Amino acid sequence: MNIAVVILNWNGRKMLEQFLPSVTACSAPAEVVIADNGSSDDSLTFLATRYPELRVIALDRNYGFAEGYNRALAQIDADYYVLLNDDVEVTPRWIEPVVELLEQTPDAAAAQPKMLMYKRRDMFEYAGCAGGYIDRYGYPFCRGRLFDSLECDEGQYDNTCDIFWASGAALFVKAAVWRRLGGLDNSFFAHMEEIDFCWRLHNAGYRVLYCPRSTVYHVGGGTLPQSSPRKTYLNFRNNRAMLYKNLPRDRMRRTLRARLLLDWVAALSFLLQGKGKECRAVFKAHRDFRRWRPQLEAQRRAAADPQAVDCIYPRLLLIDYHLFKKHKFTDLKWTRK
């Protein structure tokens, strides 16, 4: 069985210096591959000097997270791909439990390990925690994190389970299924591309799993700052595109109408906070989504028919979080497979 751990790097020389030692020490017998997304720093020189034994795929420019990985993985022959951020510290035997779980579950195509904060190791990390979900209007959340409320890891999520999406910071996926579905959506560039991919897995009849027997520690937020008009734009645009592509048509129309109102409220909130650039980013996201829609419609028709997925939270998380003060995943009650 061939396993490739693939780190997509863009101007991340400092991250590589800090985190590659744990990856190379703990990932055997997997092959560790660095895919460089057109870095302008000294990443390639550093790799050639310090890690001459590693395979490096040098892309000619920055293609973003989605297309960067698609281009790199197209050049790698493996049975399993592990997409790993450059700011993740891994632990001994972090690969084996996840691959064993996927091997034992023929209808599962992807999985993630437990993801904790690098600097506070008793806390779940925002990007993945113990596996991801979305609510009926497309707001993502995790076991261990609702919006910005993070939980301590007290073993409360140490059960293997189905999840809606696995974090792209440490995403295990069967290579044959990756190729069959065409990988990530290049048009997303970055943000929510792994949620879209996992949703397409569900629509194609596959499961996505969480494996608590593997743990990694993630810094997070290394590419764009937490408050960034570019990040706001990508999140709002890509979220709308994801809903359009993957929801059953009758639900899609209702959901997009509701999200239009909710997004205008979000834009007004940015404006009242003095964040004019973020407010404009929301409107730009909606404008560009409208231009993108014909392409998305073609993707809907070419893919497996969207179907109802029973691990989508059936309520509006914003209401439960702000009005009913449900700040922990365990406060949410709904039937999941």
Helices and strands as residue ranges (DSSP letters): E 3-9, H 13-26, E 31-37, H 43-50, E 55-59, H 64-73, E 80-84, E 88-90, H 96-104, E 108-117, E 132-134, E 140-142, E 145-146, E 149-150, E 161-163, E 170-174, H 175-181, G 186-188, H 193-203, E 207-218, H 229-246, H 249-272, H 276-302, H 317-322, G 329-331
